[in-house]
Amino acid sequence: MNHSSSPSGGTGSTTDDGSVVPLWSARSAHRPYLQDPAEVGDTAYGPTAAPSAFPAIADYAVLSDCENTCLVAPGGAVEWLCLPRPHDPSVFGTLLDRSAGSFRLGPADTHVPASRRYLPGTKVLETTWQTRTGWLVVTDFLAIGPWHRTSERSALHRRTPGDFDADHVLIRIATCVYGSVETALDCEPSFDYGRTDATWEYTGAGYDEAATTTPGPVTLRLTGDLRLGIGGRAVHARHRLQAGESCYVTLGWGTRPLPADLGEARESLAQTERFWREWLDAAAFPDHAWREPLQRSALTLKALTYTPTGALLAASTTSLPEQPGGERNWDYRYTWIRDASFTLWALHGLGLDTEADDFLAFLADTLDGGESPGELQVLYGVDGAREAEESLLDHLSGYDGSRPVRVGNAAYDQDQHDIYGAVVDCVYQHTRGRDALSERSWHLVQVAVEAALTRWRLPDRGIWEVRGEPRHFTHSKVMCWVAADRGARLAALRGDTARADRWRSAADEIHADVLAHAVDASGRLTQSYGSDGLDASLLLLPLFRFLPPDDPRLRATVLAIADELTEDGLVLRYRTETTDDGLEGDEGSFLACSFWLVSALAEIGEGDRARALCERLLAAASPLGLYAEELSPRTGRHLGNFPQALTHLALINAVLHVVRAEQQAYEDGWHRVAGPTVEVPGPDAAGVRR
């Protein structure tokens, strides 16, 4: 049921000027260690919300060196770090079980911080605590330094090396800014998702160096200017800092020398800040009030990039629940082929062409590699690995008791026909920006188009990777049309007239088939052939130009989703009670879909409604400007894996849509007042003017 009663699609009180004030506050929704009783269900917590051992998902900070990511809880503990690759087992896994290892540096007697922020233009985290005796600031970062491989080539890098490279070290600097603070270090790794506790030994003459001796793929080295004490799997240290004093600790897992003193640690901090800010300076952001969320999303996407191959992680985590206590828990530490189009839209829209080049090269790599070259699959490891066998970690309690905990993702070998259109549109967007099409990219196009033409008549699992029976999903058919349509345009660009004509004819056939079988009696497109249900993936139709923005069927579909497939104005992927997805329970609103609705509303001329929804979604960001996969419409609680690349990609596209619509409205008004109309270039296939 749709509970929205406001024109903006939101819920809340209406002010005199017609704007809507949400009933829930984004900031109050992220109180650490609290749960919404309506989401907990029948548990021992009783009828009211009770403290939880797990921080709210949105209260985690994410650090990155563009090879690895880690999550830092509000209390200062690193609770998630997987090594050596993002989809490898965790060494700190408290995110999924409170006994699976963590690493904290902070005040000994205070865990709730006074403030947290990223240093402007970076992924460097600064946490400030007020204690009974003083104030402490801890700066955390995954170090990125100048390219250092001068005597040997990297075994990991497949893309062109840049000026910077990951140092494979986590650095933490604590500074007392007032009074005095007892500072505590507790480093307790537990390898293989908490199944193997660490063992340590001193590696120097004193107490300032230690390393793990546990057999495994990585050895951890811990150094700093604290006196380290080894106890079981843990290393501890305590030191009272006076005002103006600092201490530091580094945790490394590579072969690079670790900082030898506080001065070198601070030099590494300066290099890391320089990397992030220089990268951000290369992008093109509009001079607009929403510049900051655009920049924060761009930084998050860069943080989720695996620089050696150019791949993009879907998220840093596995098994964070879509429904607390439910089974909708998935491993998103992979790169999805369908994200190709969204990635290129966002990167090109912000002028980040180098990352676009690298991602397209990664797609070409996936086609060339493996036992079946020439076959595209749904998802890959960030290193190009084709296998992602799914298994359960029964020894872990799961985030807030949400089980099962899954590693790997069985969707990797599903039939999802939309991926072919995503790949071809990716190449098409890339070619439009360069007026050139490489032979490698053309081969990728040929494989994807021919696969789409072979399979478009068959049912599949669709964009949402349902585990029920395959169906003739409308979105999948449309994306096969995208493959043929964009492929025909690219073939014509190469002068391959015969191929262009054949693919154009196929595109026309698919287009007619969709309109013949996926439009219901009320004139709107439905989730699948023969059904009467709605699906949020249909919001992408105006972005892919399947129908003109003023087509009544398209407009009816977008408005029906806005009015009927929402909870309190936030978009669901589909109704779980009417869609056989093979799972039990409900899920929250899907944030990417809500941002897609913003873009779709802008496309069909509903600019005011698009802006109102976009404002609400931007207000729902985490305190650090991050987004998970889903949002509870009732509480504003973030759900699902975190941070979610698809959400941030959709945010960038939605914000650019609204900004461009505002610019166009201003230009149109100026032209009407000031003189003759000046022709403005129309939107490209991404719906964004360049």
KAUR-V496664 format. One line per field, one symbol per residue. ss: DSSP state (A for helix, B for strand, O for the rest). phi: phi as a letter, one per 30 degrees, with the letter a starting at -180 (. if undefined). A space follows every 50 residues. Layout:
ss: ???
phi: ???
//
This chain:
ss: OOOOOOOOOOOBBBOOOOOBBBOOOOOAAAOOOOOOAAAAOOOOOOOOOO OOOOOOAAAOBBBBOOOOBBBBOOOOBBBBBBOOOOOOOBBBOOOOOOOO OBBBBBBOOOOOOOBBBBOOOOOOBBBBBBOOOBBBBBBBBBBBBBOOOO OOOOOOOOOOOOOBBBBBBBBBBBBBBBBBBBBBBBBBOBAAAAOBBOOB BBOOOOOOBBBBOOOOOOOOBBBBOOOOBBBOOBBBBBBBBBOOOBBBBB BBOOOOOOOOOAAAAAAAAAAAAAAAAAAAAOOOOOOOOOAAAAAAAAAA AAAOBBOOOOBBOOBOOBOOOOOOOOOOOOBOOOBBOOAAAAAAAAAAAO OOAAAAAAAAAAAAAAAAOOOOOOOOOOBBOOOOOOOOOOBBOOOOOOAA AOOOOBBOOAAAAOOOOAAAAAAAAAAAAAAAOOOOOOAAAAAAAAAAAA AAAAAOOOOBOOOOOOOOOOBOBAAAAAAAAAAAAAAAAAAAAOOOAAAA AAAAAAAAAAAAAAAAAOBOOOOOBOOBOOOOOOOAAAAAOOOOOOOOOO OAAAAAAAAAAAAAOBBOOBBOOOOOOOOOOOOOOOOOBBAAAAAAAAAA AAAOOOAAAAAAAAAAAAAOOOOOOOOBBBBOOOOOOBBBBBOBAAAAAA AAAAAAAAAAAAAAAAAAAAAAAAOOOOOOOOOOOOOOOO
phi: .dcdbcedicbkdcdddjdccedccedddcddicbdddcdidbddidbdb ecdcdeedddcccacibbbbccdedjcdcaacbdcdcdddcbbdecadcc jabbbaddcbcdddabadeeibcccbcccccdclcbccccaddbbeecdc cadddcdccddcdbadchaccbccbdcaibbdcbcbcbdbdhhidbddbb bdcbdcccbabdcddldbccccblccddbcbidccbabadccejcbbbbb bcbccdddedadddddddddddededdddddddccddbdcdddddddddd dddddceecidbddadbbidddbeiccdbbccdbccdddeddddeddddc icddddedddddedddddcidbejcdbdbbddcjeccbecbccddcdidh idbdccbibdddcddbdddddddddedddddedbhbbddddddddedddd ddddcddcdbcidchdcdddbdddeddddddeedddddddddddiddddd ddddddddddedddddcccdddibdcebeicbdcbdddddeddcidbdec ddddddddddddcccbbhicdcdadddccdcibcicbddcdedddddedd dddcjcddddddddedddddddecicbddbbdddbiddbidbdcdddddd dedddddddddddddddddddddclddcdcedddddibdc
//
